[in-house]
Amino acid sequence: MFNWCELTPGHCGILGNEMADGLSRQASATKYTGPEPVLGITPPTVHKELQQWACREQFRQWREATKFRQAKQLLRQVDLSFTKYAL
């Protein structure tokens, strides 16, 4: 067991501080049971990151594809404004 008195001698011998240290150790050892998200990452952030990843991945696959010669000549770069039209 770790001895906190070695790091913070001011906590040694004071009942309230020693109780607080014990409770904080006990709390840090328990499993998290609060509301999600645990790490503070909101669903809109996850959605946005997934969308950006999907766009990057699609563009990478388009760039690396050896087919679609004529389509690649016509569509030089990604234009997300066509997404709403296509849907």
Distance bins in CASP14 RR format, pairs under 12 A and 6 or more apart:
PFRMAT RR
TARGET T0000
AUTHOR 0000-0000-0000
RMODE 2
METHOD distances of the structure
MODEL  1
1 21 0 0 0 0 0 1 0 0 0 0 0
1 22 0 0 0 0 0 1 0 0 0 0 0
1 25 0 0 0 0 1 0 0 0 0 0 0
1 29 0 0 0 0 0 1 0 0 0 0 0
2 8 0 0 0 0 0 1 0 0 0 0 0
2 21 0 0 0 0 1 0 0 0 0 0 0
2 22 0 0 0 0 0 1 0 0 0 0 0
2 24 0 0 0 0 0 1 0 0 0 0 0
2 25 0 0 0 0 1 0 0 0 0 0 0
2 28 0 0 0 0 0 1 0 0 0 0 0
3 9 0 0 0 0 0 1 0 0 0 0 0
3 11 0 0 0 0 0 1 0 0 0 0 0
3 12 0 0 0 0 1 0 0 0 0 0 0
3 18 0 0 0 0 0 1 0 0 0 0 0
3 21 0 0 0 0 0 1 0 0 0 0 0
3 25 0 0 0 0 0 1 0 0 0 0 0
4 10 0 0 0 0 1 0 0 0 0 0 0
4 11 1 0 1 0 0 0 0 0 0 0 0
4 12 1 0 0 1 0 0 0 0 0 0 0
4 13 0 0 0 0 0 1 0 0 0 0 0
4 14 0 0 0 0 0 1 0 0 0 0 0
4 17 0 0 0 0 1 0 0 0 0 0 0
4 18 0 0 0 0 1 0 0 0 0 0 0
4 19 0 0 0 0 0 1 0 0 0 0 0
4 20 0 0 0 0 0 1 0 0 0 0 0
4 21 1 0 1 0 0 0 0 0 0 0 0
4 22 0 0 0 0 1 0 0 0 0 0 0
4 24 0 0 0 0 1 0 0 0 0 0 0
4 25 0 0 0 0 1 0 0 0 0 0 0
5 11 1 0 0 1 0 0 0 0 0 0 0
5 12 1 1 0 0 0 0 0 0 0 0 0
5 13 0 0 0 0 1 0 0 0 0 0 0
5 14 0 0 0 0 0 1 0 0 0 0 0
5 17 0 0 0 0 1 0 0 0 0 0 0
5 18 0 0 0 0 1 0 0 0 0 0 0
5 21 0 0 0 0 1 0 0 0 0 0 0
6 12 0 0 0 0 1 0 0 0 0 0 0
7 21 0 0 0 0 0 1 0 0 0 0 0
8 14 0 0 0 0 0 1 0 0 0 0 0
8 17 0 0 0 0 1 0 0 0 0 0 0
8 18 0 0 0 0 0 1 0 0 0 0 0
8 20 0 0 0 0 0 1 0 0 0 0 0
8 21 0 0 0 0 1 0 0 0 0 0 0
9 17 0 0 0 0 0 1 0 0 0 0 0
10 16 0 0 0 0 0 1 0 0 0 0 0
10 17 1 0 0 1 0 0 0 0 0 0 0
10 18 0 0 0 0 0 1 0 0 0 0 0
10 21 0 0 0 0 0 1 0 0 0 0 0
11 17 1 0 1 0 0 0 0 0 0 0 0
11 18 1 0 0 1 0 0 0 0 0 0 0
11 19 0 0 0 0 0 1 0 0 0 0 0
11 20 0 0 0 0 1 0 0 0 0 0 0
11 21 1 0 0 1 0 0 0 0 0 0 0
11 22 0 0 0 0 0 1 0 0 0 0 0
11 24 0 0 0 0 0 1 0 0 0 0 0
12 18 1 0 0 1 0 0 0 0 0 0 0
12 21 0 0 0 0 1 0 0 0 0 0 0
13 19 0 0 0 0 0 1 0 0 0 0 0
13 21 0 0 0 0 0 1 0 0 0 0 0
14 20 0 0 0 0 1 0 0 0 0 0 0
14 21 0 0 0 0 1 0 0 0 0 0 0
15 21 0 0 0 0 0 1 0 0 0 0 0
15 22 0 0 0 0 0 1 0 0 0 0 0
16 22 0 0 0 0 1 0 0 0 0 0 0
16 23 0 0 0 0 1 0 0 0 0 0 0
16 24 0 0 0 0 0 1 0 0 0 0 0
17 23 0 0 0 0 0 1 0 0 0 0 0
17 24 0 0 0 0 0 1 0 0 0 0 0
18 24 0 0 0 0 0 1 0 0 0 0 0
18 25 0 0 0 0 0 1 0 0 0 0 0
19 25 0 0 0 0 0 1 0 0 0 0 0
19 26 0 0 0 0 0 1 0 0 0 0 0
20 26 0 0 0 0 0 1 0 0 0 0 0
20 27 0 0 0 0 0 1 0 0 0 0 0
21 27 0 0 0 0 0 1 0 0 0 0 0
21 28 0 0 0 0 0 1 0 0 0 0 0
22 28 0 0 0 0 1 0 0 0 0 0 0
22 29 0 0 0 0 0 1 0 0 0 0 0
23 29 0 0 0 0 0 1 0 0 0 0 0
23 30 0 0 0 0 0 1 0 0 0 0 0
24 30 0 0 0 0 0 1 0 0 0 0 0
27 33 0 0 0 0 0 1 0 0 0 0 0
31 38 0 0 0 0 0 1 0 0 0 0 0
32 38 1 0 1 0 0 0 0 0 0 0 0
32 39 0 0 0 0 1 0 0 0 0 0 0
32 40 0 0 0 0 0 1 0 0 0 0 0
34 40 0 0 0 0 0 1 0 0 0 0 0
36 42 0 0 0 0 1 0 0 0 0 0 0
36 43 0 0 0 0 1 0 0 0 0 0 0
36 46 0 0 0 0 0 1 0 0 0 0 0
37 43 1 0 0 1 0 0 0 0 0 0 0
37 44 0 0 0 0 0 1 0 0 0 0 0
37 45 0 0 0 0 1 0 0 0 0 0 0
37 46 0 0 0 0 1 0 0 0 0 0 0
39 45 0 0 0 0 0 1 0 0 0 0 0
39 46 0 0 0 0 0 1 0 0 0 0 0
40 46 0 0 0 0 0 1 0 0 0 0 0
41 47 0 0 0 0 0 1 0 0 0 0 0
41 48 0 0 0 0 0 1 0 0 0 0 0
41 49 0 0 0 0 1 0 0 0 0 0 0
41 50 0 0 0 0 0 1 0 0 0 0 0
42 48 0 0 0 0 1 0 0 0 0 0 0
42 49 0 0 0 0 0 1 0 0 0 0 0
43 49 0 0 0 0 0 1 0 0 0 0 0
43 50 0 0 0 0 0 1 0 0 0 0 0
44 50 0 0 0 0 0 1 0 0 0 0 0
44 51 0 0 0 0 0 1 0 0 0 0 0
45 51 0 0 0 0 0 1 0 0 0 0 0
45 52 0 0 0 0 0 1 0 0 0 0 0
46 52 0 0 0 0 0 1 0 0 0 0 0
46 53 0 0 0 0 0 1 0 0 0 0 0
47 53 0 0 0 0 0 1 0 0 0 0 0
47 54 0 0 0 0 0 1 0 0 0 0 0
48 54 0 0 0 0 0 1 0 0 0 0 0
48 55 0 0 0 0 0 1 0 0 0 0 0
49 55 0 0 0 0 0 1 0 0 0 0 0
49 56 0 0 0 0 0 1 0 0 0 0 0
50 56 0 0 0 0 0 1 0 0 0 0 0
50 57 0 0 0 0 0 1 0 0 0 0 0
51 57 0 0 0 0 0 1 0 0 0 0 0
51 58 0 0 0 0 0 1 0 0 0 0 0
51 80 0 0 0 0 1 0 0 0 0 0 0
51 83 0 0 0 0 0 1 0 0 0 0 0
52 58 0 0 0 0 0 1 0 0 0 0 0
52 59 0 0 0 0 0 1 0 0 0 0 0
52 80 0 0 0 0 0 1 0 0 0 0 0
53 59 0 0 0 0 0 1 0 0 0 0 0
53 60 0 0 0 0 0 1 0 0 0 0 0
54 60 0 0 0 0 0 1 0 0 0 0 0
54 61 0 0 0 0 0 1 0 0 0 0 0
54 78 0 0 0 0 0 1 0 0 0 0 0
54 80 0 0 0 0 0 1 0 0 0 0 0
54 83 0 0 0 0 0 1 0 0 0 0 0
55 61 0 0 0 0 0 1 0 0 0 0 0
55 62 0 0 0 0 0 1 0 0 0 0 0
55 78 1 0 0 1 0 0 0 0 0 0 0
55 79 0 0 0 0 0 1 0 0 0 0 0
55 80 1 0 0 1 0 0 0 0 0 0 0
55 83 0 0 0 0 1 0 0 0 0 0 0
56 62 0 0 0 0 0 1 0 0 0 0 0
56 63 0 0 0 0 0 1 0 0 0 0 0
56 78 0 0 0 0 1 0 0 0 0 0 0
57 63 0 0 0 0 0 1 0 0 0 0 0
57 64 0 0 0 0 0 1 0 0 0 0 0
57 78 0 0 0 0 0 1 0 0 0 0 0
58 64 0 0 0 0 0 1 0 0 0 0 0
58 65 0 0 0 0 0 1 0 0 0 0 0
58 78 1 0 0 1 0 0 0 0 0 0 0
58 80 0 0 0 0 0 1 0 0 0 0 0
58 83 0 0 0 0 0 1 0 0 0 0 0
59 65 0 0 0 0 0 1 0 0 0 0 0
59 72 0 0 0 0 0 1 0 0 0 0 0
59 75 0 0 0 0 0 1 0 0 0 0 0
59 77 0 0 0 0 1 0 0 0 0 0 0
59 78 1 0 1 0 0 0 0 0 0 0 0
59 79 0 0 0 0 0 1 0 0 0 0 0
59 80 0 0 0 0 0 1 0 0 0 0 0
60 78 0 0 0 0 0 1 0 0 0 0 0
61 67 0 0 0 0 0 1 0 0 0 0 0
61 68 0 0 0 0 0 1 0 0 0 0 0
61 78 0 0 0 0 0 1 0 0 0 0 0
62 68 1 0 0 1 0 0 0 0 0 0 0
62 71 0 0 0 0 1 0 0 0 0 0 0
62 72 1 0 0 1 0 0 0 0 0 0 0
62 75 0 0 0 0 1 0 0 0 0 0 0
62 76 0 0 0 0 0 1 0 0 0 0 0
62 77 0 0 0 0 1 0 0 0 0 0 0
62 78 1 0 0 1 0 0 0 0 0 0 0
63 72 0 0 0 0 1 0 0 0 0 0 0
63 75 0 0 0 0 0 1 0 0 0 0 0
63 76 0 0 0 0 0 1 0 0 0 0 0
63 77 0 0 0 0 0 1 0 0 0 0 0
63 78 0 0 0 0 1 0 0 0 0 0 0
64 72 0 0 0 0 0 1 0 0 0 0 0
65 71 0 0 0 0 1 0 0 0 0 0 0
65 72 0 0 0 0 1 0 0 0 0 0 0
66 72 0 0 0 0 0 1 0 0 0 0 0
68 74 0 0 0 0 1 0 0 0 0 0 0
68 75 0 0 0 0 1 0 0 0 0 0 0
69 75 0 0 0 0 0 1 0 0 0 0 0
72 78 0 0 0 0 0 1 0 0 0 0 0
75 82 0 0 0 0 1 0 0 0 0 0 0
79 85 0 0 0 0 1 0 0 0 0 0 0
79 86 0 0 0 0 0 1 0 0 0 0 0
80 86 0 0 0 0 0 1 0 0 0 0 0
80 87 0 0 0 0 0 1 0 0 0 0 0
81 87 0 0 0 0 0 1 0 0 0 0 0
END
